[in-house]
C-alpha cells in the first residue's frame, strides 16, 4: 500500500467516482427496462436508432471534457450495446 497521502486521497476519490458510475448505470438499466416494458405493452419497437443518435448528440453538446468526442461516442456505443444485452437476459 502506498503511504503517500495524495495517492491515497486520489484513489479514494476514484473509487467513489467508480461507485457512483455503477449506481448511475444500474439506475439507467432500471429506467430503460421500464421503458422497454411500456413500449412492448403498446407494440412499439424498443430500439430507436434515431433516439440513440440524438442522445449521443445531446451528450456531446454537454460534454466539457476531458472526455474526447470520440471517447464519448465509443463509451455510449458500449453503454447502449450493454443495455440491450442486459435487458435481453
C-alpha positions as CSV (number, residue, x, y, z in Angstrom):
1,X,0.0,0.0,0.0
2,X,1.3,3.4,-0.9
3,X,1.9,5.7,2.1
4,X,1.6,8.9,0.0
5,X,-1.4,10.8,1.3
6,X,-2.2,12.3,-2.1
7,X,-2.1,8.9,-3.7
8,X,-4.5,7.5,-1.0
9,X,-6.8,10.5,-1.4
10,X,-6.9,10.3,-5.2
11,X,-7.5,6.6,-5.1
12,X,-10.4,7.0,-2.6
13,X,-11.9,9.7,-4.8
14,X,-11.6,7.5,-7.9
15,X,-13.2,4.6,-6.0
16,X,-16.1,6.9,-5.0
17,X,-16.5,8.0,-8.6
18,X,-16.5,4.4,-9.8
19,X,-19.2,3.5,-7.2
20,X,-21.3,6.5,-8.4
21,X,-20.8,5.4,-12.0
22,X,-22.0,1.9,-11.2
23,X,-25.0,3.3,-9.3
24,X,-25.9,5.5,-12.3
25,X,-25.6,2.6,-14.8
26,X,-27.8,0.4,-12.6
27,X,-30.4,3.2,-12.4
28,X,-30.2,3.7,-16.2
29,X,-30.8,-0.1,-16.7
30,X,-33.8,0.1,-14.4
31,X,-35.3,3.0,-16.3
32,X,-34.6,1.5,-19.7
33,X,-36.2,-1.8,-18.6
34,X,-39.3,0.2,-17.6
35,X,-39.3,1.9,-21.0
36,X,-38.9,-1.4,-22.7
37,X,-41.9,-2.9,-20.9
38,X,-44.0,0.1,-21.6
39,X,-43.1,0.0,-25.3
40,X,-43.7,-3.7,-25.6
41,X,-47.1,-3.4,-24.0
42,X,-48.1,-0.9,-26.7
43,X,-46.4,-2.7,-29.6
44,X,-43.8,-0.1,-30.1
45,X,-40.3,-1.1,-31.3
46,X,-37.9,-1.0,-28.4
47,X,-34.7,0.1,-30.3
48,X,-34.9,3.5,-31.8
49,X,-31.7,4.3,-33.7
50,X,-32.6,7.9,-34.2
51,X,-33.2,8.4,-30.5
52,X,-29.8,6.8,-29.8
53,X,-28.2,9.2,-32.3
54,X,-29.9,12.2,-30.7
55,X,-28.8,11.0,-27.2
56,X,-25.2,10.9,-28.2
57,X,-25.5,14.3,-29.9
58,X,-27.1,15.8,-26.7
59,X,-24.4,14.3,-24.6
60,X,-21.7,15.6,-26.9
61,X,-23.1,19.1,-26.6
62,X,-23.0,18.9,-22.8
63,X,-19.6,17.2,-22.5
64,X,-17.0,19.7,-21.2
65,X,-14.1,17.1,-21.2
66,X,-11.6,15.9,-20.7
67,X,-13.6,13.0,-22.3
68,X,-13.0,13.5,-26.1
69,X,-15.9,13.5,-28.5
70,X,-14.6,10.2,-29.9
71,X,-14.3,8.8,-26.4
72,X,-17.9,9.8,-25.7
73,X,-19.2,8.1,-28.8
74,X,-17.2,5.0,-28.0
75,X,-18.4,4.9,-24.4
76,X,-22.1,5.4,-25.3
77,X,-21.9,2.8,-28.1
78,X,-20.8,0.3,-25.5
79,X,-23.4,1.5,-22.9
80,X,-26.2,1.2,-25.4
81,X,-25.0,-2.3,-26.5
82,X,-24.5,-3.4,-22.9
83,X,-28.0,-2.1,-22.0
84,X,-29.5,-4.2,-24.9
85,X,-27.6,-7.3,-23.8
86,X,-28.5,-6.9,-20.2
87,X,-32.2,-6.5,-21.0
88,X,-32.2,-9.5,-23.3
89,X,-31.1,-11.8,-20.4
